[in-house]
Amino acid sequence: MKIPKLQIGNITADTPIVQGAMGVKVSLSSLASAVANQGGIGTIASVGLGDFEASKTEYEKASREALAFEIRKAKSLTNGPIAVNVMGVLSNADDLIRTCVQEGIKIIVSGASLPLKLPGLVEDRSVNLVPIVSSGRAAELVLRAWDKRYARTADGIVLEGPLAGGHLGFSMDQLGQLEQHTLEALLADVLEAIKPYEDKYRKRIPVIAGGGIYDGRDIAKMLLAGASGVQMATRFVCTVECDVAQEFKQAYLEAKEEDIVIIKSPVGLPGRAIRNKFLKDLETKEKNEIKCFYRCLSSCNILEAKYCIAQALVKAYLGDIDHGLIFCGQNAYRANKIVTVKDLMSELLAELEAF
Ligand SMILES: Cc1cc2nc3c(=O)[nH]c(=O)nc-3n(C[C@H](O)[C@H](O)[C@H](O)COP(=O)(O)O)c2cc1C
């Protein structure tokens, strides 16, 4: 297969590969710039970036400054396309989106709740807006709201299927019936849902499909099914450039298929993670003592939450694997070595070309 470019608004990537955002601090400037330098789109995750101590007193400021730092650093390392992911459930989402615009980011990706207000926060039309959805219905809801309220449509859509890592846009029941929610079927629904808006705004809305994409064959299948690109996250964890601690990468290398489980996160959504000591301990514990220093998530129910997810993710990022939450995609157990982003991209593109 000839390798297609990926066009999001006025931004062109030489390959159809988007590196998906990985919070907390798993995909920062190092990984994102390395992917952009190899012709993909690199994504910085904006969640939980501020120094933990500084955040206790000045959460918004610490997060904003840390995001600006990562964006500037990424730009100093690449001229390729860099996106920033801002989860709608973050209490400081609006502030982070303004920071992206101020720092000259041209692709903002937003999910973890429907980003119905996003165009209202970004007046500059040169900034490309990419909602994340998990169904055709969600795509329709977002595009209808944007059309009605802002006379604007999306510049791209990320479709995240049920095999993805981190928080998932599916119910526990749906996750128990994976065969009924294949990425191909969801993609067909999304392509159908966006058609009227592509016609109305006379532009192609590229759909970037992700969740379980692992090799060039998977990429080819998605492109043949009508996707303009793929979003891959898990595969990029076991790279030299990935910003997370070595112990986190090692946990992926050691994970077996049965270690990858679905959890109910304090955010109120299911998530996928490696069943490590932290998760095993939680199974027998009633509830951890939680001290919430800043309300980072608008949807977090501190009274019912068994643990502070921000702290658990920071611990994992730092390499305290026994006490941290290790998010991963369903295919994490397939990782068997740590490679450079250059070698990984070359391998994926060679497989895609050979398809
Ligand atoms: C460790 C980890 C952290 C993630 N964090 C985020 C996040 O902060 N925001 C987000 O929108 N998606 C997040 N995701 C989802 C990815 O961006 C991506 O869409 C998904 O994992 C793709 O599936 P794959 O991992 O099978 O390639 C995360 C995924 C992983 C594995």
The ligand as an ORCA input file, in Angstrom:
! r2SCAN-3c Opt
* xyz 0 1
  C      -0.665      5.310     29.355
  C      -1.800      5.918     28.592
  C      -2.280      7.173     28.944
  C      -3.301      7.781     28.189
  N      -3.691      9.061     28.517
  C      -4.591      9.713     27.732
  C      -4.896     11.085     27.987
  O      -4.329     11.728     28.843
  N      -5.844     11.669     27.198
  C      -6.468     10.983     26.178
  O      -7.320     11.552     25.511
  N      -6.166      9.690     25.912
  C      -5.235      9.045     26.647
  N      -4.889      7.750     26.344
  C      -5.471      7.108     25.138
  C      -4.510      7.222     23.939
  O      -4.299      8.561     23.580
  C      -4.960      6.455     22.685
  O      -6.072      7.045     22.072
  C      -5.261      4.996     22.892
  O      -4.528      4.418     23.916
  C      -4.997      4.258     21.582
  O      -4.994      2.884     21.742
  P      -3.617      2.053     21.841
  O      -3.014      2.435     23.114
  O      -4.084      0.634     21.779
  O      -2.755      2.422     20.667
  C      -3.879      7.103     27.089
  C      -3.414      5.819     26.753
  C      -2.377      5.231     27.483
  C      -1.870      3.870     27.060
*
